[in-house]
Amino acid sequence: MNQEKQDLRKDQILDAALTVLIQNGYERSRIDDVVQKSQLSKGAIYWYYKSKKELYLDLVDFWVNRYSATINHLVETDQSAPDQLNSLFNYFIDQYESDPDPFFALTEFWSMAQKDAEFREKLQNVYSRFLDVLTLIINKGIEEGQFKNVKPRITAMSIMLNIESINWFTLFEPHGVSARDYMQTISDFILAGLVKKK
């Protein structure tokens, strides 16, 4: 089997694993469920993954890699730092509205990170990479005189926590508040506190 077919099959397995995770949660998910959802043989699944845990650890990377290219591109554009942050907020809300499944999955990964050191380390790496991107944007805004002289890492952490709060829309009744309205309000507050007044 050539590399392209292997990659497609692996994507098929991971897409099925994501669906099973959302439907059943990690503890109640079984490889047999992924077999059924992917319409592949059990042997095909075990060719790529030796255990359920190995499969779901790779799913974290799969989810992150889907979003990383776009997120990393934001810091490479010629946009101003405020526009980059706005683009980032809009990107996440567009993703949430078009496909909330990874956001459901992330809440399950949080739960696993509390119980398992490998999941915890994996998520810590994910969030460190995201913090690095946010910190680059904050530093750019400070250096170009658009942002106040804030502490970049702490500011990046605050922004990340606000973006992450969109996950709660997958868990609780939003009481008439849309995720888009919520994120727009939060991003307005953040930018109002960051941007230097002219």
N, C-alpha and C positions, 0 to 999 in steps of 0.2 A: 504494500500500500504506500503510495507516495505521500509526501509531507502535507500537501494540500488536503488530501482525503483524511489523513490522520487529524489535522487541525479541525476539519469540519465535524468529524465524529466526536472529537473531544468537546467542541462547542455544543453539540447535540446532547451529550451527557450532562454538561454543566447547566444548560438551559433546563433540562429535566430535573436536575438536582435542586435548582432554584425554586421551581414550581412545587416540588415535594416539600422542601423546607418551609415554604409559605403555608402550604396546606396542613402540614403535620407538626411543624416545629422540629428542632434537631433531635430531641430525645426519642420522638416517635417515628422519625424517618428511618426507613430501611433501604438497603441496596435493592431489594426486590421491588420497592416502589419506584425507584429510579429506572430500573430495568423496564417496568411496565410503561412508565411515562415516556421514556426515550425510544421505546420500540426496538431496542437492541437486546442482544443476548446478555446473560449474566457474565459469560466469558469475555465479551467485548468490554464490559464495564471494568472487570478485574484486570484486563490487559493494561488499562490506564491507571487504575487505582486499587491498591491492596486492601483498603478499608474505607468505611464510611467517613471516618475522621479525615483521612488523607484527601478524600473527594471534597469535603466541605472546606478544608483549609485552602485547597486550590480554588474553590468557588470565590473566596475572598479576593484572591488575586485576579480572577476572571472579571469580577464586578469592578474592581478598581481600574484595571487596564482599559475597560470600556470607556471610562470617564477621564482617565488621566491625560489622554492625548489632547482633548479639548481644553481641559483645565490648564495644562502646561502651555498650550498655545496662547492662552490669555496673557501670560507674562512675557510673551515674545512679540506681541503686537505693538504697534505704534500708538495705541490708545493711551490716554492719560490714566493715571492711577485711579481716580474716581470712576472713570468709565470702565476700567478693568474690573473694579469691584461690582459695579452695576451689572456688567456682563456675566460675572460669576453668579450673582444672585439670580439673574434671569435664567441662566443655564440650569441651575438646580431646580428652579420651580418649573421650567419647561419639562425637564426630565421627570419630575414628580407627577406632573399632570399627564404626561404621555405614557409613563410606565412606572407606577409606584412600587412594583414588586421588589426591586432591589432595596428600597427603603424599608419595606416590611422585613426583608431578610437581614438588614443591618441590625434591627432591634433584636433579632435572634442571635446574631453574632455577639452583640453586647452581652447577652445573657451567658453565652458560652465562655466569653472572656473572663467572667467572674469565677468560672469553675475550672478552666483549663489553661495552663501556662502557654501552650503553643498558640491557641487562639488569641490570648492576651498579647503575646509578642507580635503576632501578625497584625492585629488591629493597631497596636502602638506604632508599628512601622508605617501603616497606612496614614494614620493621623499625623505623624511626624512629617511625612512627605507633603501632605496638604498644608500643614502649618508653614513649611518652607516656602510654598508658593505664595501663601498669604503674606508672609513676612517680606518677600521680594516686592510685592505690590505696595505694602506700607512703606518700606524703605524708599522705593521709587518716588512715592508721593511726598515724602519728607524732603528728599534730596532736590526735587523739582519745585519745592516751595508751595505745593498744593495742599499738603496735610500739615497739621500742627506737629510740633516736636513731641510726639508720643513715644512710649516704649513699644517698639515694633512687635516683639514676640508676644507680649501680654495683649496688645491690641489684636494681633492675629488670632490668639486663642479666644478672645471674646467674640470675634467675628465667626470663627469656626463653630463655637457653641451655639450661636444664633442660627447659623445655617443648619446645624445638626438638629435643632429643635423642630424642624419640619417633619422629622420622623414621628413626632408625637401625633401628627395628623393620621398616621396609620394605626394608632392604638386607641385614641379617644375620640369621642364625639366632639367635633369642633364648634358646636353651638352656633351655627350660622356664619362662622368666620371661614372664608376660603383660605387655602394655603397661599394663594397668590397675594391676596390682600394682606395677610399676615406678613409675608416676606417683604412686600413692598413697604409696609409701615416700618418694619425692623431696619431695612436697608436705608430708608430715609433718615431714621434716627441715627444710625451709625455714621452715615456720610455727613449729617449735620454736625455731629460731634468731632469729626475728623478734619473736614475741609476748613482751611483758613478763610476767615471773612475778608472780603476785599474792601 
